[in-house]
């Protein structure tokens, strides 16, 4: 970069700031010249000189270096700037999970929160089917809408978020996520208590903690889960009991005959 006619001392940069250019005054330490920092929902840029016009004047009229410099600064300021409607989901890959929580932030043209918007999430499934979910406003967060959907089958999904107010469309956003089955145990070695409780509830069982393990011996025989069945029969109607009675009567008859009392 050519020499600048002047510079302003702006002090030490903040911890979150990034110094892109430094000026080296004669006999002094280096000072920040071009600094950028994220601020709020956007970015800021400080160019600590008012003498860049001299740079332009020294260039050939066909040299666009000065114009490209400012073009890149403006592009940096607006790149990745969030729109009026911003959707998000906690996970882009659902590992052995079907729940898809969706959170949407809605703002107007002045980027003020919109509390009376109609927000929909339109889901496109891997088989081409579609579903629409109305998102509800969060009472404690202005401009925030949320909802939940169920991804019924494995594969890639696309969710289009559309927000409007009366006849005005406020904006759109697109989310992508994927459901994969049979992979969660490969990445999560810790106990998934929520999943275990869900499985036990769906199958008619019960989730036990280590402190409750002593109850298993007394409660497992009465569980309604699995294929265990209980059958009650009267003892007098059992074949073994009939044979026992028959044997006793036969022995009595033989003894009576031996003793000559028959």
Phi and psi in degrees as GROMACS dihedral restraints (atoms count N, CA, C in turn):
[ dihedral_restraints ]
;  ai    aj    ak    al  type     phi  dphi    fc
    3     4     5     6     1   -69.1    20    10
    4     5     6     7     1   169.5    20    10
    6     7     8     9     1   -69.2    20    10
    7     8     9    10     1   141.6    20    10
    9    10    11    12     1   -96.8    20    10
   10    11    12    13     1   151.4    20    10
   12    13    14    15     1   -72.8    20    10
   13    14    15    16     1   -26.6    20    10
   15    16    17    18     1  -155.2    20    10
   16    17    18    19     1   173.3    20    10
   18    19    20    21     1  -155.3    20    10
   19    20    21    22     1   160.6    20    10
   21    22    23    24     1  -117.9    20    10
   22    23    24    25     1   134.9    20    10
   24    25    26    27     1   -81.1    20    10
   25    26    27    28     1   119.8    20    10
   27    28    29    30     1  -107.4    20    10
   28    29    30    31     1     2.9    20    10
   30    31    32    33     1    84.3    20    10
   31    32    33    34     1  -171.6    20    10
   33    34    35    36     1   -75.2    20    10
   34    35    36    37     1   140.7    20    10
   36    37    38    39     1   -68.3    20    10
   37    38    39    40     1   152.2    20    10
   39    40    41    42     1   -70.4    20    10
   40    41    42    43     1   161.8    20    10
   42    43    44    45     1   -57.8    20    10
   43    44    45    46     1   -33.1    20    10
   45    46    47    48     1   -89.4    20    10
   46    47    48    49     1    -2.0    20    10
   48    49    50    51     1   -83.8    20    10
   49    50    51    52     1   153.3    20    10
   51    52    53    54     1  -119.2    20    10
   52    53    54    55     1   121.2    20    10
   54    55    56    57     1   -87.8    20    10
   55    56    57    58     1   116.5    20    10
   57    58    59    60     1   -93.7    20    10
   58    59    60    61     1   -34.2    20    10
   60    61    62    63     1  -136.6    20    10
   61    62    63    64     1   147.8    20    10
   63    64    65    66     1  -126.7    20    10
   64    65    66    67     1   148.3    20    10
   66    67    68    69     1  -103.8    20    10
   67    68    69    70     1   143.4    20    10
   69    70    71    72     1  -119.4    20    10
   70    71    72    73     1    85.1    20    10
   72    73    74    75     1   -64.7    20    10
   73    74    75    76     1   151.9    20    10
   75    76    77    78     1   -62.8    20    10
   76    77    78    79     1   124.6    20    10
   78    79    80    81     1    74.7    20    10
   79    80    81    82     1     9.6    20    10
   81    82    83    84     1  -127.3    20    10
   82    83    84    85     1   166.3    20    10
   84    85    86    87     1   -76.9    20    10
   85    86    87    88     1   164.0    20    10
   87    88    89    90     1   -65.3    20    10
   88    89    90    91     1   143.0    20    10
   90    91    92    93     1  -127.5    20    10
   91    92    93    94     1   149.3    20    10
   93    94    95    96     1   -62.3    20    10
   94    95    96    97     1   137.2    20    10
   96    97    98    99     1  -115.8    20    10
   97    98    99   100     1   -41.1    20    10
   99   100   101   102     1  -129.3    20    10
  100   101   102   103     1   116.1    20    10
  102   103   104   105     1  -130.9    20    10
  103   104   105   106     1   140.6    20    10
  105   106   107   108     1  -129.3    20    10
  106   107   108   109     1   152.6    20    10
  108   109   110   111     1  -157.1    20    10
  109   110   111   112     1   141.8    20    10
  111   112   113   114     1   -72.9    20    10
  112   113   114   115     1   136.3    20    10
  114   115   116   117     1  -143.7    20    10
  115   116   117   118     1   119.1    20    10
  117   118   119   120     1    61.1    20    10
  118   119   120   121     1  -126.7    20    10
  120   121   122   123     1   -93.2    20    10
  121   122   123   124     1     3.1    20    10
  123   124   125   126     1  -136.2    20    10
  124   125   126   127     1  -150.8    20    10
  126   127   128   129     1  -135.1    20    10
  127   128   129   130     1   158.4    20    10
  129   130   131   132     1  -125.9    20    10
  130   131   132   133     1   153.0    20    10
  132   133   134   135     1  -135.0    20    10
  133   134   135   136     1   134.4    20    10
  135   136   137   138     1  -117.1    20    10
  136   137   138   139     1   121.2    20    10
  138   139   140   141     1  -113.4    20    10
  139   140   141   142     1   100.1    20    10
  141   142   143   144     1   -82.5    20    10
  142   143   144   145     1    56.3    20    10
  144   145   146   147     1  -159.7    20    10
  145   146   147   148     1   150.1    20    10
  147   148   149   150     1  -112.6    20    10
  148   149   150   151     1    12.8    20    10
  150   151   152   153     1  -105.6    20    10
  151   152   153   154     1    15.2    20    10
  153   154   155   156     1   -70.7    20    10
  154   155   156   157     1   -15.0    20    10
  156   157   158   159     1   -64.2    20    10
  157   158   159   160     1   -29.9    20    10
  159   160   161   162     1   -65.0    20    10
  160   161   162   163     1   -36.1    20    10
  162   163   164   165     1   -56.6    20    10
  163   164   165   166     1   -46.4    20    10
  165   166   167   168     1   -62.5    20    10
  166   167   168   169     1   -41.2    20    10
  168   169   170   171     1   -66.6    20    10
  169   170   171   172     1   -29.5    20    10
  171   172   173   174     1   -79.6    20    10
  172   173   174   175     1   -14.8    20    10
  174   175   176   177     1   -82.2    20    10
  175   176   177   178     1   155.7    20    10
  177   178   179   180     1   -65.3    20    10
  178   179   180   181     1   150.0    20    10
  180   181   182   183     1   -65.9    20    10
  181   182   183   184     1   -17.6    20    10
  183   184   185   186     1   -91.2    20    10
  184   185   186   187     1    -7.5    20    10
  186   187   188   189     1   -84.2    20    10
  187   188   189   190     1   118.7    20    10
  189   190   191   192     1  -100.5    20    10
  190   191   192   193     1    17.9    20    10
  192   193   194   195     1   -59.1    20    10
  193   194   195   196     1   -44.9    20    10
  195   196   197   198     1   -63.0    20    10
  196   197   198   199     1   -43.4    20    10
  198   199   200   201     1   -65.7    20    10
  199   200   201   202     1   -40.1    20    10
  201   202   203   204     1   -65.9    20    10
  202   203   204   205     1   -36.7    20    10
  204   205   206   207     1   -57.2    20    10
  205   206   207   208     1   -50.5    20    10
  207   208   209   210     1   -71.6    20    10
  208   209   210   211     1   -31.7    20    10
  210   211   212   213     1   -62.6    20    10
  211   212   213   214     1   -42.3    20    10
  213   214   215   216     1   -68.9    20    10
  214   215   216   217     1   -34.2    20    10
  216   217   218   219     1   -63.6    20    10
  217   218   219   220     1   -46.5    20    10
  219   220   221   222     1   -65.1    20    10
  220   221   222   223     1   -37.3    20    10
  222   223   224   225     1   -64.5    20    10
  223   224   225   226     1   -40.3    20    10
  225   226   227   228     1   -61.8    20    10
  226   227   228   229     1   -36.4    20    10
  228   229   230   231     1   -68.3    20    10
  229   230   231   232     1   -34.6    20    10
  231   232   233   234     1  -100.8    20    10
  232   233   234   235     1   -12.8    20    10
  234   235   236   237     1   -65.7    20    10
  235   236   237   238     1   136.4    20    10
  237   238   239   240     1    65.3    20    10
  238   239   240   241     1    16.1    20    10
  240   241   242   243     1   -71.4    20    10
  241   242   243   244     1   126.5    20    10
  243   244   245   246     1   -65.6    20    10
  244   245   246   247     1   147.5    20    10
  246   247   248   249     1   -83.7    20    10
  247   248   249   250     1  -169.6    20    10
  249   250   251   252     1   -71.3    20    10
  250   251   252   253     1   -28.3    20    10
  252   253   254   255     1  -120.1    20    10
  253   254   255   256     1   119.3    20    10
  255   256   257   258     1  -127.6    20    10
  256   257   258   259     1   116.8    20    10
  258   259   260   261     1  -102.5    20    10
  259   260   261   262     1   154.1    20    10
  261   262   263   264     1  -153.8    20    10
  262   263   264   265     1   156.0    20    10
  264   265   266   267     1  -138.6    20    10
  265   266   267   268     1   143.6    20    10
  267   268   269   270     1   -58.4    20    10
  268   269   270   271     1   -35.0    20    10
  270   271   272   273     1  -133.5    20    10
  271   272   273   274     1   135.8    20    10
  273   274   275   276     1   -90.5    20    10
  274   275   276   277     1   -13.5    20    10
  276   277   278   279     1  -125.7    20    10
  277   278   279   280     1   119.1    20    10
  279   280   281   282     1   -95.0    20    10
  280   281   282   283     1   107.0    20    10
  282   283   284   285     1   -93.4    20    10
  283   284   285   286     1   107.2    20    10
  285   286   287   288     1    54.2    20    10
  286   287   288   289     1    38.7    20    10
  288   289   290   291     1  -139.4    20    10
  289   290   291   292     1   147.9    20    10
  291   292   293   294     1  -114.6    20    10
  292   293   294   295     1   -14.3    20    10
  294   295   296   297     1   -78.6    20    10
  295   296   297   298     1   133.1    20    10
  297   298   299   300     1  -123.5    20    10
  298   299   300   301     1    91.4    20    10
  300   301   302   303     1   -74.0    20    10
  301   302   303   304     1   137.0    20    10
  303   304   305   306     1  -124.8    20    10
  304   305   306   307     1   133.6    20    10
  306   307   308   309     1  -126.1    20    10
  307   308   309   310     1   131.9    20    10
  309   310   311   312     1  -130.2    20    10
  310   311   312   313     1   134.7    20    10
  312   313   314   315     1  -107.7    20    10
  313   314   315   316     1   124.2    20    10
  315   316   317   318     1  -118.4    20    10
  316   317   318   319     1   129.0    20    10
  318   319   320   321     1  -134.2    20    10
  319   320   321   322     1   156.9    20    10
  321   322   323   324     1   -86.7    20    10
  322   323   324   325     1  -168.9    20    10
  324   325   326   327     1   -65.9    20    10
  325   326   327   328     1   -23.5    20    10
  327   328   329   330     1   -92.8    20    10
  328   329   330   331     1     8.7    20    10
  330   331   332   333     1    60.7    20    10
  331   332   333   334     1    35.3    20    10
  333   334   335   336     1   -97.6    20    10
  334   335   336   337     1   144.5    20    10
  336   337   338   339     1   -58.8    20    10
  337   338   339   340     1   138.5    20    10
  339   340   341   342     1  -105.0    20    10
  340   341   342   343     1   122.9    20    10
  342   343   344   345     1  -102.9    20    10
  343   344   345   346     1    -9.5    20    10
  345   346   347   348     1  -121.2    20    10
  346   347   348   349     1    34.2    20    10
  348   349   350   351     1   -86.5    20    10
  349   350   351   352     1   157.8    20    10
  351   352   353   354     1  -104.1    20    10
  352   353   354   355     1   116.8    20    10
  354   355   356   357     1  -120.0    20    10
  355   356   357   358     1   128.6    20    10
  357   358   359   360     1  -126.0    20    10
  358   359   360   361     1   147.2    20    10
  360   361   362   363     1  -117.5    20    10
  361   362   363   364     1   119.4    20    10
  363   364   365   366     1  -105.7    20    10
  364   365   366   367     1   115.2    20    10
  366   367   368   369     1   -99.6    20    10
  367   368   369   370     1   134.9    20    10
  369   370   371   372     1  -111.5    20    10
  370   371   372   373     1   118.1    20    10
  372   373   374   375     1   -86.8    20    10
  373   374   375   376     1   167.4    20    10
  375   376   377   378     1   -60.1    20    10
  376   377   378   379     1   -30.1    20    10
  378   379   380   381     1   -85.7    20    10
  379   380   381   382     1     3.5    20    10
  381   382   383   384     1    94.5    20    10
  382   383   384   385     1    -7.6    20    10
  384   385   386   387     1   -74.6    20    10
  385   386   387   388     1   156.2    20    10
  387   388   389   390     1  -126.2    20    10
  388   389   390   391     1   157.2    20    10
  390   391   392   393     1  -149.7    20    10
  391   392   393   394     1   145.5    20    10
  393   394   395   396     1  -119.9    20    10
  394   395   396   397     1   133.2    20    10
  396   397   398   399     1  -123.4    20    10
  397   398   399   400     1   129.7    20    10
  399   400   401   402     1   -82.5    20    10
  400   401   402   403     1   128.1    20    10
  402   403   404   405     1   -94.8    20    10
  403   404   405   406     1   139.3    20    10
  405   406   407   408     1   -99.5    20    10
  406   407   408   409     1   144.3    20    10
  408   409   410   411     1   -69.8    20    10
  409   410   411   412     1   146.4    20    10
  411   412   413   414     1   -89.8    20    10
  412   413   414   415     1   123.3    20    10
  414   415   416   417     1   -63.4    20    10
  415   416   417   418     1   -27.8    20    10
  417   418   419   420     1   -99.9    20    10
  418   419   420   421     1     0.8    20    10
  420   421   422   423     1  -133.3    20    10
  421   422   423   424     1   111.8    20    10
  423   424   425   426     1   -68.2    20    10
  424   425   426   427     1   133.7    20    10
  426   427   428   429     1    78.1    20    10
  427   428   429   430     1     6.9    20    10
  429   430   431   432     1  -108.0    20    10
  430   431   432   433     1   130.5    20    10
  432   433   434   435     1  -127.0    20    10
  433   434   435   436     1   144.8    20    10
  435   436   437   438     1  -146.7    20    10
  436   437   438   439     1   161.9    20    10
  438   439   440   441     1  -170.1    20    10
  439   440   441   442     1   179.5    20    10
  441   442   443   444     1  -142.0    20    10
  442   443   444   445     1   143.2    20    10
  444   445   446   447     1  -133.6    20    10
  445   446   447   448     1   161.6    20    10
  447   448   449   450     1  -114.8    20    10
  448   449   450   451     1   122.2    20    10
  450   451   452   453     1   -86.4    20    10
  451   452   453   454     1   106.1    20    10
  453   454   455   456     1   -74.5    20    10
  454   455   456   457     1   -25.2    20    10
  456   457   458   459     1  -136.8    20    10
  457   458   459   460     1   155.9    20    10
  459   460   461   462     1   -66.5    20    10
  460   461   462   463     1   153.5    20    10
  462   463   464   465     1   134.4    20    10
  463   464   465   466     1  -173.0    20    10
  465   466   467   468     1   -94.9    20    10
  466   467   468   469     1   140.0    20    10
  468   469   470   471     1  -125.5    20    10
  469   470   471   472     1   153.4    20    10
  471   472   473   474     1  -127.9    20    10
  472   473   474   475     1   133.0    20    10
  474   475   476   477     1  -121.8    20    10
  475   476   477   478     1   122.2    20    10
  477   478   479   480     1  -100.7    20    10
  478   479   480   481     1   122.6    20    10
  480   481   482   483     1   -97.3    20    10
  481   482   483   484     1   125.4    20    10
  483   484   485   486     1  -125.4    20    10
  484   485   486   487     1   128.0    20    10
  486   487   488   489     1  -125.8    20    10
  487   488   489   490     1   137.3    20    10
  489   490   491   492     1  -147.8    20    10
  490   491   492   493     1   165.3    20    10
  492   493   494   495     1  -140.8    20    10
  493   494   495   496     1   115.4    20    10
  495   496   497   498     1    55.9    20    10
  496   497   498   499     1  -118.4    20    10
  498   499   500   501     1   -96.5    20    10
  499   500   501   502     1     3.4    20    10
  501   502   503   504     1  -100.2    20    10
  502   503   504   505     1   130.7    20    10
  504   505   506   507     1   -90.1    20    10
  505   506   507   508     1   122.4    20    10
  507   508   509   510     1   -85.2    20    10
  508   509   510   511     1   -28.6    20    10
  510   511   512   513     1   156.5    20    10
  511   512   513   514     1   176.0    20    10
  513   514   515   516     1  -136.8    20    10
  514   515   516   517     1   162.1    20    10
  516   517   518   519     1  -152.5    20    10
  517   518   519   520     1   159.2    20    10
  519   520   521   522     1  -127.7    20    10
  520   521   522   523     1   132.4    20    10
  522   523   524   525     1  -117.5    20    10
  523   524   525   526     1   146.1    20    10
  525   526   527   528     1  -128.1    20    10
  526   527   528   529     1   141.5    20    10
  528   529   530   531     1  -153.9    20    10
  529   530   531   532     1   169.9    20    10
  531   532   533   534     1  -139.9    20    10
  532   533   534   535     1   139.6    20    10
  534   535   536   537     1  -105.9    20    10
  535   536   537   538     1   130.0    20    10
  537   538   539   540     1  -128.2    20    10
  538   539   540   541     1   133.1    20    10
  540   541   542   543     1  -105.3    20    10
  541   542   543   544     1   150.2    20    10
  543   544   545   546     1    73.9    20    10
  544   545   546   547     1    22.4    20    10
  546   547   548   549     1  -122.9    20    10
  547   548   549   550     1   -13.7    20    10
  549   550   551   552     1   -60.6    20    10
  550   551   552   553     1   -39.3    20    10
  552   553   554   555     1   -69.3    20    10
  553   554   555   556     1   -15.6    20    10
  555   556   557   558     1   -78.1    20    10
  556   557   558   559     1   -19.5    20    10
  558   559   560   561     1  -117.8    20    10
  559   560   561   562     1   -18.3    20    10
  561   562   563   564     1  -122.9    20    10
  562   563   564   565     1   102.3    20    10
  564   565   566   567     1   -89.0    20    10
  565   566   567   568     1   -11.5    20    10
  567   568   569   570     1   -81.8    20    10
  568   569   570   571     1   161.8    20    10
  570   571   572   573     1   -67.0    20    10
  571   572   573   574     1   131.7    20    10
  573   574   575   576     1  -100.1    20    10
  574   575   576   577     1    85.9    20    10
  576   577   578   579     1   -60.9    20    10
  577   578   579   580     1   -41.2    20    10
  579   580   581   582     1   -61.5    20    10
  580   581   582   583     1   -42.7    20    10
  582   583   584   585     1   -66.4    20    10
  583   584   585   586     1   -42.2    20    10
  585   586   587   588     1   -63.6    20    10
  586   587   588   589     1   -41.5    20    10
  588   589   590   591     1   -64.8    20    10
  589   590   591   592     1   -38.9    20    10
  591   592   593   594     1   -64.5    20    10
  592   593   594   595     1   -43.4    20    10
  594   595   596   597     1   -65.2    20    10
  595   596   597   598     1   -41.7    20    10
  597   598   599   600     1   -66.3    20    10
  598   599   600   601     1   -37.1    20    10
  600   601   602   603     1   -67.5    20    10
  601   602   603   604     1   -40.6    20    10
  603   604   605   606     1   -71.0    20    10
  604   605   606   607     1   -26.8    20    10
  606   607   608   609     1  -103.5    20    10
  607   608   609   610     1     8.0    20    10
  609   610   611   612     1    78.7    20    10
  610   611   612   613     1    18.8    20    10
  612   613   614   615     1  -101.6    20    10
  613   614   615   616     1  -156.2    20    10
  615   616   617   618     1  -149.9    20    10
  616   617   618   619     1   142.5    20    10
  618   619   620   621     1   -90.5    20    10
  619   620   621   622     1   127.7    20    10
  621   622   623   624     1  -113.3    20    10
  622   623   624   625     1   136.3    20    10
  624   625   626   627     1   -88.5    20    10
  625   626   627   628     1   163.8    20    10
  627   628   629   630     1   -55.5    20    10
  628   629   630   631     1   -32.9    20    10
  630   631   632   633     1   -69.6    20    10
  631   632   633   634     1   -21.8    20    10
  633   634   635   636     1  -101.0    20    10
  634   635   636   637     1     5.1    20    10
  636   637   638   639     1   -62.5    20    10
  637   638   639   640     1   -27.6    20    10
  639   640   641   642     1   -65.3    20    10
  640   641   642   643     1   -18.9    20    10
  642   643   644   645     1   -80.8    20    10
  643   644   645   646     1   -12.0    20    10
  645   646   647   648     1   -59.0    20    10
  646   647   648   649     1   -44.5    20    10
  648   649   650   651     1   -61.6    20    10
  649   650   651   652     1   -33.0    20    10
  651   652   653   654     1   -89.8    20    10
  652   653   654   655     1   -23.0    20    10
  654   655   656   657     1  -103.4    20    10
  655   656   657   658     1   -20.8    20    10
  657   658   659   660     1   -68.7    20    10
  658   659   660   661     1   -29.8    20    10
  660   661   662   663     1   -71.6    20    10
  661   662   663   664     1   -18.1    20    10
  663   664   665   666     1  -103.0    20    10
  664   665   666   667     1     8.4    20    10
  666   667   668   669     1   -69.9    20    10
  667   668   669   670     1   141.1    20    10
  669   670   671   672     1   -89.9    20    10
  670   671   672   673     1    -0.9    20    10
  672   673   674   675     1   -83.0    20    10
  673   674   675   676     1   167.1    20    10
  675   676   677   678     1    73.7    20    10
  676   677   678   679     1  -152.3    20    10
  678   679   680   681     1  -113.4    20    10
  679   680   681   682     1    10.7    20    10
  681   682   683   684     1   -69.0    20    10
  682   683   684   685     1   132.5    20    10
  684   685   686   687     1  -126.0    20    10
  685   686   687   688     1   154.1    20    10
  687   688   689   690     1  -116.1    20    10
  688   689   690   691     1   130.7    20    10
  690   691   692   693     1  -129.1    20    10
  691   692   693   694     1   128.5    20    10
  693   694   695   696     1  -109.9    20    10
  694   695   696   697     1   129.9    20    10
  696   697   698   699     1  -131.5    20    10
  697   698   699   700     1   150.3    20    10
  699   700   701   702     1   -76.3    20    10
  700   701   702   703     1   135.9    20    10
  702   703   704   705     1   -66.4    20    10
  703   704   705   706     1   -33.4    20    10
  705   706   707   708     1   -67.1    20    10
  706   707   708   709     1   -18.7    20    10
  708   709   710   711     1   -95.6    20    10
  709   710   711   712     1    10.7    20    10
  711   712   713   714     1   -86.1    20    10
  712   713   714   715     1   139.4    20    10
  714   715   716   717     1   -57.9    20    10
  715   716   717   718     1   -37.3    20    10
  717   718   719   720     1   -63.0    20    10
  718   719   720   721     1   -39.4    20    10
  720   721   722   723     1   -67.2    20    10
  721   722   723   724     1   -38.2    20    10
  723   724   725   726     1   -63.1    20    10
  724   725   726   727     1   -43.9    20    10
  726   727   728   729     1   -65.1    20    10
  727   728   729   730     1   -36.1    20    10
  729   730   731   732     1   -64.1    20    10
  730   731   732   733     1   -45.4    20    10
  732   733   734   735     1   -63.5    20    10
  733   734   735   736     1   -41.7    20    10
  735   736   737   738     1   -62.8    20    10
  736   737   738   739     1   -39.8    20    10
  738   739   740   741     1   -65.3    20    10
  739   740   741   742     1   -39.6    20    10
  741   742   743   744     1   -63.9    20    10
  742   743   744   745     1   -42.8    20    10
  744   745   746   747     1   -65.3    20    10
  745   746   747   748     1   -39.2    20    10
  747   748   749   750     1   -66.0    20    10
  748   749   750   751     1   -41.8    20    10
  750   751   752   753     1   -63.5    20    10
  751   752   753   754     1   -39.1    20    10
  753   754   755   756     1   -62.9    20    10
  754   755   756   757     1   -41.8    20    10
  756   757   758   759     1   -65.5    20    10
  757   758   759   760     1   -40.4    20    10
  759   760   761   762     1   -65.6    20    10
  760   761   762   763     1   -41.3    20    10
  762   763   764   765     1   -65.9    20    10
  763   764   765   766     1   -41.2    20    10
  765   766   767   768     1   -61.8    20    10
  766   767   768   769     1   -40.1    20    10
  768   769   770   771     1   -68.0    20    10
  769   770   771   772     1   -37.7    20    10
  771   772   773   774     1   -65.5    20    10
  772   773   774   775     1   -37.2    20    10
  774   775   776   777     1   -85.0    20    10
  775   776   777   778     1    -4.0    20    10
  777   778   779   780     1    75.7    20    10
  778   779   780   781     1    28.4    20    10
  780   781   782   783     1  -106.1    20    10
  781   782   783   784     1    11.8    20    10
